[in-house]
Amino acid sequence: MKEGLFLNGVFEGVLEEILSSIDNSSEKVFYLQPYSEKYITLLKDTNLSMMNRIPMYISTTKNLRNISYIAEIVGWEDKNKISKIRLEKLNEFIQKYQPGENEIYLKNKNGRPCTNLISIINLCKLDNQLSVSNLTKLSDNLPLKPRTQAGGFSYVKPLLINHQPIETYQKDVYDERLQQETIDSKKLDHNTRLERLKHANRKPEIIEIITRGYKRNPDVIVEVLHRANGKCEHCGRSAPFMRSSDNTPYLEVHHMKSLSEDGEDTIENAIAVCPNCHKEFHFGKKT
């Protein structure tokens, strides 16, 4: 499966009503009615069914930055072409299982036509919500940016989360945990590690790592690199390679007093260093 759909800003009440109506049969079909009058061509052009499903990722109107719900899409209908008999059956279902929706509406509150009727199953609320930026757009392979207003949709690559809650770690906590586990691994003998590797998962599980950073001043970066003139200001060697983006010497800007320790983002507190020296500053033995 190469495609998924992100739906931006659904009313949480609509989703919670569906969850409350799910009985022992988790694959009962429910309906979502985006306000958009624009065709969701991914659904329109796909022969959707119980055997051919597309994953859906959903943010809510109150939390546009995170994926709060996931579901599977098993059908799509053009509201403009729904027959009268079909519409009556749909409304009977809505009034029984999704009464908050009241009916299959053909126009939104502004009087504009609503085109898409989406059939979903297996709606699930994530205990550990995932940032929208974890989704990758199909159009350009870039991370999806959270929107500031509800509405609209995006075609994205599927996430392999399989309806399971995703563990979330602060980056420093995760790094510390991994470092300790690595130290513990070093204490084992070679054969024990090889035996553990035989039973280990070949593909790592997906987790969400949350990090806090600092809004850097680009003028500081450019001026420090200009001052270095292609040479590491620590070891004095030339930059190890040229950047593919602009053919300039590749050096990294390091703060002598780190920003996390109240260091200033200034050219006086920063030097341009090669990647090797930069790693030494952060991980090398202090001398």
VMD Tcl script that draws the C-alpha trace (Angstrom):
set ca {
  {0.00 0.00 0.00}
  {1.56 3.27 -1.15}
  {-1.11 5.85 -0.30}
  {-2.90 7.22 2.71}
  {-5.22 10.14 3.39}
  {-4.84 12.83 6.04}
  {-8.06 14.60 7.04}
  {-7.45 17.92 8.74}
  {-9.64 19.17 11.59}
  {-12.63 16.86 12.13}
  {-15.03 17.66 14.96}
  {-14.10 15.36 17.82}
  {-17.76 14.87 18.71}
  {-18.32 13.18 15.34}
  {-15.47 10.76 15.97}
  {-16.41 10.03 19.58}
  {-19.98 9.28 18.51}
  {-18.67 6.69 16.06}
  {-16.50 5.13 18.76}
  {-19.47 4.88 21.09}
  {-21.47 3.10 18.37}
  {-18.84 0.47 17.64}
  {-20.07 -2.84 19.04}
  {-18.47 -6.28 19.04}
  {-18.15 -6.03 15.28}
  {-15.31 -3.53 14.87}
  {-15.72 -3.59 11.08}
  {-19.11 -1.90 11.00}
  {-19.01 0.85 8.39}
  {-19.46 4.48 9.47}
  {-19.42 7.71 7.51}
  {-17.44 10.94 7.44}
  {-18.61 14.00 5.53}
  {-15.82 16.52 4.80}
  {-17.03 20.03 4.00}
  {-14.86 20.21 0.88}
  {-16.55 20.53 -2.49}
  {-13.31 19.37 -4.11}
  {-13.15 15.72 -5.12}
  {-10.76 13.56 -3.12}
  {-9.37 12.02 -6.29}
  {-7.33 9.41 -4.41}
  {-10.61 7.91 -3.19}
  {-12.57 8.64 -6.35}
  {-10.04 6.82 -8.53}
  {-9.47 3.83 -6.22}
  {-11.67 0.76 -6.23}
  {-12.18 0.75 -2.47}
  {-13.60 -2.22 -0.61}
  {-13.15 -4.30 2.53}
  {-10.35 -6.06 0.67}
  {-8.80 -2.87 -0.67}
  {-8.52 -0.31 2.11}
  {-6.68 3.00 2.44}
  {-5.39 4.21 5.83}
  {-6.72 7.49 7.16}
  {-5.06 9.84 9.66}
  {-7.21 12.44 11.40}
  {-6.56 15.61 13.38}
  {-9.35 17.37 15.27}
  {-10.52 20.96 15.23}
  {-9.09 21.44 18.73}
  {-5.76 19.77 17.98}
  {-4.61 20.42 14.43}
  {-0.97 19.64 15.19}
  {-1.43 15.97 16.04}
  {-2.88 12.81 14.55}
  {-5.46 11.94 17.19}
  {-7.42 9.22 15.35}
  {-6.75 6.65 12.66}
  {-9.15 4.57 10.57}
  {-9.38 2.59 7.35}
  {-11.27 3.82 4.30}
  {-13.32 1.14 2.54}
  {-15.59 3.23 0.33}
  {-16.24 6.59 -1.28}
  {-19.34 8.09 -2.88}
  {-20.05 11.26 -4.80}
  {-22.90 12.89 -2.91}
  {-24.10 14.52 -6.12}
  {-24.81 11.08 -7.60}
  {-26.38 9.27 -4.63}
  {-29.80 7.88 -5.56}
  {-32.88 8.72 -3.53}
  {-33.22 5.13 -2.27}
  {-29.55 5.02 -1.25}
  {-29.88 8.38 0.50}
  {-32.87 7.15 2.52}
  {-30.93 4.08 3.69}
  {-27.92 6.20 4.58}
  {-30.05 8.59 6.60}
  {-31.65 5.69 8.48}
  {-28.18 4.52 9.46}
  {-27.03 8.02 10.41}
  {-30.04 8.65 12.62}
  {-29.47 5.34 14.42}
  {-25.69 5.23 14.82}
  {-24.46 8.78 14.17}
  {-27.41 10.93 15.32}
  {-25.19 13.95 15.91}
  {-24.73 14.19 12.15}
  {-28.55 14.17 11.76}
  {-28.43 13.34 8.03}
  {-26.29 13.03 4.94}
  {-26.01 16.71 4.17}
  {-25.49 17.80 0.59}
  {-24.42 21.36 1.42}
  {-22.31 22.82 4.20}
  {-23.32 25.65 6.53}
  {-22.25 28.21 3.92}
  {-24.57 26.68 1.34}
  {-21.75 25.25 -0.75}
  {-22.00 21.65 -2.02}
  {-20.27 18.85 -0.13}
  {-18.97 16.26 -2.55}
  {-17.29 13.45 -0.62}
  {-18.93 10.74 1.49}
  {-16.27 8.51 3.04}
  {-16.97 5.03 4.42}
  {-14.62 4.02 7.24}
  {-14.05 1.10 9.57}
  {-11.78 0.43 12.56}
  {-11.76 3.98 13.88}
  {-9.27 4.17 16.73}
  {-8.27 6.97 19.10}
  {-4.53 7.10 19.73}
  {-3.52 7.15 23.39}
  {-0.17 8.64 22.40}
  {-0.84 11.16 19.68}
  {1.57 11.53 16.80}
  {2.70 14.84 15.31}
  {1.25 15.60 11.88}
  {4.81 16.28 10.70}
  {5.49 12.53 10.90}
  {3.39 12.17 7.74}
  {5.13 12.47 4.37}
  {3.32 14.11 1.45}
  {3.04 12.02 -1.71}
  {3.44 15.11 -3.90}
  {7.00 16.05 -2.88}
  {8.16 13.57 -0.21}
  {8.36 16.39 2.36}
  {6.96 16.28 5.90}
  {3.38 17.48 6.22}
  {3.14 20.80 8.02}
  {0.35 21.29 10.59}
  {-2.28 23.76 9.45}
  {-3.66 26.68 11.39}
  {-7.28 26.21 10.30}
  {-9.49 23.15 10.08}
  {-10.49 21.76 6.71}
  {-8.88 20.15 3.72}
  {-7.00 16.92 3.16}
  {-3.61 15.67 1.98}
  {-2.35 12.54 0.25}
  {0.37 10.96 2.38}
  {2.50 7.86 2.70}
  {1.13 5.28 5.13}
  {2.52 5.02 8.64}
  {3.17 1.52 9.95}
  {1.42 2.00 13.28}
  {-1.17 -0.78 12.90}
  {-3.70 0.83 15.20}
  {-1.36 0.55 18.16}
  {-0.47 3.40 20.52}
  {2.94 4.87 19.72}
  {5.45 5.30 22.51}
  {6.63 8.88 22.97}
  {9.97 9.91 24.44}
  {11.66 13.20 25.20}
  {14.85 13.15 23.10}
  {17.23 13.55 26.04}
  {15.44 10.78 27.94}
  {15.58 8.45 24.94}
  {19.27 9.23 24.27}
  {20.11 8.53 27.92}
  {18.17 5.28 27.83}
  {19.88 4.12 24.62}
  {23.29 5.03 26.04}
  {22.63 2.99 29.19}
  {21.37 0.03 27.16}
  {24.52 0.23 25.02}
  {26.69 0.20 28.15}
  {24.76 -2.84 29.40}
  {25.28 -4.56 26.05}
  {29.04 -3.99 26.24}
  {29.10 -5.89 29.52}
  {27.80 -9.04 27.80}
  {30.10 -11.48 26.08}
  {30.23 -11.72 22.29}
  {28.27 -15.00 22.03}
  {25.46 -13.74 24.26}
  {24.97 -10.68 22.05}
  {24.91 -12.85 18.93}
  {22.31 -15.12 20.50}
  {20.13 -12.13 21.41}
  {20.45 -10.80 17.86}
  {19.06 -14.07 16.49}
  {15.76 -13.37 18.28}
  {15.68 -9.61 17.84}
  {13.27 -7.83 15.49}
  {14.95 -7.01 12.19}
  {12.82 -3.90 11.74}
  {12.61 -1.40 14.61}
  {9.25 -0.36 16.01}
  {8.14 3.21 15.36}
  {8.31 5.63 18.27}
  {7.83 9.39 18.51}
  {10.78 11.40 19.80}
  {9.99 14.91 21.02}
  {12.77 17.47 21.10}
  {13.05 21.13 22.05}
  {15.38 23.43 20.20}
  {16.40 27.04 19.78}
  {15.46 29.42 17.00}
  {18.89 30.11 15.54}
  {19.99 33.39 13.97}
  {20.95 32.65 10.33}
  {23.22 35.74 10.23}
  {25.39 34.22 12.97}
  {25.74 31.00 10.98}
  {26.67 32.79 7.74}
  {29.13 35.18 9.41}
  {30.91 32.44 11.34}
  {31.28 30.35 8.16}
  {32.50 33.44 6.31}
  {35.09 34.09 9.02}
  {36.35 30.50 8.85}
  {36.85 30.74 5.09}
  {36.62 26.99 4.57}
  {38.96 25.93 7.38}
  {38.03 24.34 10.71}
  {38.60 26.90 13.46}
  {39.62 24.13 15.86}
  {42.02 21.84 14.00}
  {42.87 24.20 11.14}
  {42.22 21.64 8.39}
  {40.22 22.40 5.27}
  {36.55 21.39 5.17}
  {36.30 17.67 4.29}
  {33.97 18.17 1.32}
  {31.83 20.67 -0.56}
  {28.09 21.04 -0.01}
  {25.98 19.70 -2.87}
  {23.43 22.49 -2.37}
  {25.68 25.48 -3.03}
  {29.23 24.13 -3.57}
  {30.59 25.78 -0.40}
  {32.97 24.12 2.12}
  {31.07 21.97 4.60}
  {31.67 23.13 8.17}
  {29.32 23.07 11.17}
  {28.69 25.94 13.58}
  {29.32 25.05 17.24}
  {28.52 27.20 20.28}
  {31.40 27.19 22.75}
  {28.99 27.78 25.62}
  {25.94 25.75 24.60}
  {22.57 27.43 24.20}
  {21.13 24.97 26.73}
  {23.58 26.37 29.29}
  {22.45 29.93 28.62}
  {25.07 30.55 25.95}
  {24.53 33.39 23.49}
  {23.74 32.90 19.81}
  {26.49 35.30 18.71}
  {29.55 35.14 16.46}
  {31.73 35.61 19.55}
  {30.31 32.42 21.11}
  {30.42 30.33 17.94}
  {33.09 28.70 15.79}
  {33.00 26.83 12.49}
  {34.34 23.29 12.83}
  {34.68 20.16 10.74}
  {32.28 17.28 11.55}
  {35.07 15.34 13.29}
  {35.93 18.18 15.68}
  {32.25 18.86 16.26}
  {31.72 15.26 17.38}
  {34.80 15.53 19.57}
  {33.38 18.61 21.31}
  {30.18 16.74 22.13}
  {31.37 13.17 22.70}
  {35.15 13.22 23.06}
  {37.10 12.79 26.27}
  {37.47 16.13 27.97}
  {41.10 17.27 28.24}
}
mol new
graphics top color blue
foreach p $ca { graphics top sphere $p radius 0.5 }
foreach p [lrange $ca 0 end-1] q [lrange $ca 1 end] { graphics top cylinder $p $q radius 0.2 }
display resetview
